[in-house]
Amino acid sequence: MANRENEKNIQSNHGLTKSWTIRDFFSDCVVVFVFAMFLAYLKPFGMDGVSFVYALGFWLTMCFCGYALYAPAIKVGDRLFDVYLPTWARHKLIALIVSTFLASLAMGLVAPFIISAFFSMSSGYWGSVVSSIIASMFIGGIITAASAVKTYVKLQRQLIIDQQVKIDTEQAQVGELKERNSIEFINKLPLEKRGSLLCLQMDDHYLKVITDKGEHLLLMRFKDALLQLHEFPGFQTHRSWWVAKEAVDSTKKEGRKLVLILSNGLEVPVSQTFMRNIKVQLNLL
């Protein structure tokens, strides 16, 4: 449940409906400018007879006016969909298509004025509205799709960053837990015996704790110590022995038996029950 809530928070913080920033605005302007340059180079809709600079001025005016209509329409439409439609109908793609269609209708009403400012119109205003709406749907749809792809890529990149931060935080918390558990266990020893943990040995009702500074008997059950050191890098070698992995200096064979030699020279037996796991842990296979 907690992970699901975190994902919802990430989506709400970095979704397509997030507030515009100056960086977002300039990023969108770059997309619009590049597309206007492309149209000026192609000179579609019978613009072969005009210069590149004149065509560029026309398409910059047309595209940025379109951006002034499309961008707010898409943002407002997306929010209205979330507020007034049932949950099952709140689909980002449907909201994008509907908002783009409505913005294209509005652009179709504005476009004839821009066209008349740059070119002479053979037909009247209303005669050019239909063709303007169709052209607006085509051009506006392409620009909107490009902007949506850019936003989606940015969203996915941010989600990856957020997930990595979450993973790093969880790993740090696990590391802190491991360290805290080992410190709590070591703190049970007298000050002069507190050092790097080497091994544990069950001794009747007591637990012999061996560190690089000596050994000490604790009135503690072996299985309780194993639970407390569950995350500590080490392994059980015998029903009455546990060894820290870093304490193993070498190994030796005594017939079919395996013996671990620790950094303090202590020899620890390995029973058949734990043999395979020990070999895997120490890369002895």
SULDAWO-V955848 format. One record per residue. N is the residue number from 1. PSI is psi in whole degrees, 0 to 359 (NA if undefined). OMEGA is omega in radians with two decimals (NA if undefined). Layout:
BEGIN
n: <N N>
psi: <PSI PSI>
omega: <OMEGA OMEGA>
END
This chain:
BEGIN
n: <1 2 3 4 5 6 7 8 9 10 11 12 13 14 15 16 17 18 19 20 21 22 23 24 25 26 27 28 29 30 31 32 33 34 35 36 37 38 39 40 41 42 43 44 45 46 47 48 49 50 51 52 53 54 55 56 57 58 59 60 61 62 63 64 65 66 67 68 69 70 71 72 73 74 75 76 77 78 79 80 81 82 83 84 85 86 87 88 89 90 91 92 93 94 95 96 97 98 99 100 101 102 103 104 105 106 107 108 109 110 111 112 113 114 115 116 117 118 119 120 121 122 123 124 125 126 127 128 129 130 131 132 133 134 135 136 137 138 139 140 141 142 143 144 145 146 147 148 149 150 151 152 153 154 155 156 157 158 159 160 161 162 163 164 165 166 167 168 169 170 171 172 173 174 175 176 177 178 179 180 181 182 183 184 185 186 187 188 189 190 191 192 193 194 195 196 197 198 199 200 201 202 203 204 205 206 207 208 209 210 211 212 213 214 215 216 217 218 219 220 221 222 223 224 225 226 227 228 229 230 231 232 233 234 235 236 237 238 239 240 241 242 243 244 245 246 247 248 249 250 251 252 253 254 255 256 257 258 259 260 261 262 263 264 265 266 267 268 269 270 271 272 273 274 275 276 277 278 279 280 281 282 283 284 285>
psi: <320 319 322 320 320 319 320 319 320 316 318 329 330 22 179 345 14 159 148 147 168 323 318 318 311 327 316 321 324 316 315 318 316 319 322 320 318 315 321 327 320 326 61 179 41 32 21 332 357 159 164 320 318 317 322 319 319 311 329 316 314 313 320 329 319 318 321 336 315 314 309 323 319 318 312 318 319 319 321 321 317 329 315 345 152 162 318 339 0 76 128 320 319 316 320 316 313 315 320 320 314 321 326 324 315 318 326 332 332 326 319 326 320 318 317 336 336 330 158 136 127 325 164 182 305 334 335 355 315 312 326 321 317 313 322 320 320 305 315 323 320 313 318 318 317 318 322 319 317 317 320 316 318 320 314 321 319 323 320 317 316 318 321 320 319 316 314 320 316 320 321 321 320 318 319 321 316 313 320 318 317 322 317 322 312 327 349 345 158 154 319 348 355 120 202 127 129 307 168 145 128 132 89 240 5 167 121 117 123 123 179 357 6 199 157 143 129 142 86 142 144 316 330 323 320 322 318 329 22 321 355 139 96 183 154 133 344 164 344 13 141 140 137 134 318 346 345 119 319 179 163 156 137 88 238 357 148 136 134 133 118 171 338 7 353 138 126 128 152 120 163 331 322 5 308 317 319 317 322 315 324 9 48 0 NA>
omega: <-3.13 3.13 3.12 3.10 3.12 3.14 3.11 3.12 3.12 -3.13 -3.11 -3.13 -3.02 -3.11 -3.11 -3.10 -3.11 -3.11 3.08 2.98 3.11 3.13 3.10 -3.11 -3.13 3.09 3.09 -3.14 3.10 3.12 -3.13 -3.13 3.14 -3.14 3.09 3.06 -3.14 3.12 3.11 3.11 3.14 -3.09 3.14 3.07 3.05 -3.12 -3.09 -3.03 -3.10 -3.13 3.13 -3.11 -3.14 3.12 3.13 3.11 3.12 -3.07 3.04 3.11 -3.10 -3.07 -3.13 3.01 3.08 3.12 3.13 3.10 -3.02 -3.05 3.11 -3.12 -3.13 3.14 -3.12 3.14 -3.14 -3.14 3.12 3.09 -3.12 -3.07 -2.94 -3.13 3.07 -3.05 -3.06 -3.10 -3.09 -3.13 -3.07 -3.09 3.12 3.11 3.14 -3.13 -3.12 -3.13 3.12 3.11 -3.14 3.10 3.11 3.06 3.12 3.13 3.10 3.09 -3.12 -3.03 -3.14 3.12 3.13 3.14 -3.12 3.11 -3.12 -3.06 3.03 -3.10 3.14 3.13 3.14 -3.10 -3.07 3.10 -3.12 -3.10 -3.08 3.13 3.11 3.12 3.13 3.12 3.13 3.10 -3.11 -3.09 3.13 3.11 3.13 -3.14 3.13 3.12 3.13 3.13 3.13 3.10 3.12 3.14 3.14 3.12 3.13 3.12 -3.13 3.11 -3.14 3.11 3.11 3.12 -3.13 3.13 3.13 3.08 3.13 3.13 3.14 3.13 3.14 3.11 3.10 3.13 3.09 3.11 3.11 3.14 3.11 -3.10 -3.12 3.13 -3.14 3.12 3.12 3.14 -3.14 -3.12 3.06 -3.09 3.02 -3.09 -3.07 -3.13 -3.10 -3.13 3.12 -3.10 -3.14 -3.10 3.06 3.07 3.10 -3.11 -3.04 -3.14 -3.12 3.09 3.10 3.13 -3.09 3.09 3.12 3.11 3.11 -3.11 -3.10 3.11 3.08 3.03 -3.03 3.12 -3.12 -3.09 3.09 3.09 3.12 3.11 -3.12 -3.13 -3.07 -3.10 -3.13 -3.12 -3.14 -3.08 3.07 -3.12 -3.01 -3.13 -3.13 -3.12 2.98 -3.07 3.00 -3.04 -3.11 -3.12 -3.10 -3.12 3.12 3.11 3.04 -3.13 3.03 -3.01 3.09 -3.10 3.09 3.12 3.09 3.09 -3.07 -3.08 3.10 3.13 -3.13 3.12 -3.07 -3.14 3.06 3.14 -3.13 -3.14 -3.06 -3.02 -3.07 3.13 3.14 3.14 3.09 -3.12 -3.07 3.13 -3.13 -3.12 NA>
END
